[in-house]
Amino acid sequence: MNDPYTTPSLEQRLHQPHDVESHGLRTARIAVAVATMMQLDTDTISTIALASRVHDIGKTHIDPLLLDKPGPLTSKEWVEMRKHPQIGYDMVKGWVDEKIARVVLAHHERLDGTGYPNKLTAPDIDLPTRVVHVADAFDAITSARPYQPALPVDHAVSELAANVGTQFDGDCVEALVAVVEHNRIALTSPVGVTAAMGFAAVAG
Ligand SMILES: [Fe+2]
């Protein structure tokens, strides 16, 4: 039986330093909006909610100098950065459902097999991972990063649309476009996803 005084709570485990926390929260809000637009079932939406919140948790073990680097990474630095999905998977696999951990592992895989860490192709990339991947990319483009200012929503939509079929799932991108068109304000409103998405129930 877990000792409540020494076992971290889900909220403590979810707390991630750096921009990882805020990016995870924004990605969760977007991913849930996309999943809801796609009329996915409640269990799948819960998987997407928690997986998107922790998808980059492996970055908490990546050198902050790489995370904050105000310019392109070298090939050697990319090797380090690309370890974060496997690190994240190893971190969460013991305390979340396996299907959530698999999203953490696969969130940088691409449909055409050019992603990482395992170069999966479309048949092996599940729907929750596809949704999180699109939401992750949308937030990355529309948020300020050390090496790039925040870009407009329309730019992000164009970027996603241009990579449908190779990187992104067309249905997920279509749903994101619908969310943007019909619900643009919600995407920029303050985030309170923990309570809204029932993460405690997901964690069991
Ligand atoms: Fe990532």
Residues whose N, C-alpha, C, O or C-beta is under 5 A from the ligand:
A	BS01	LIG	H55 D56
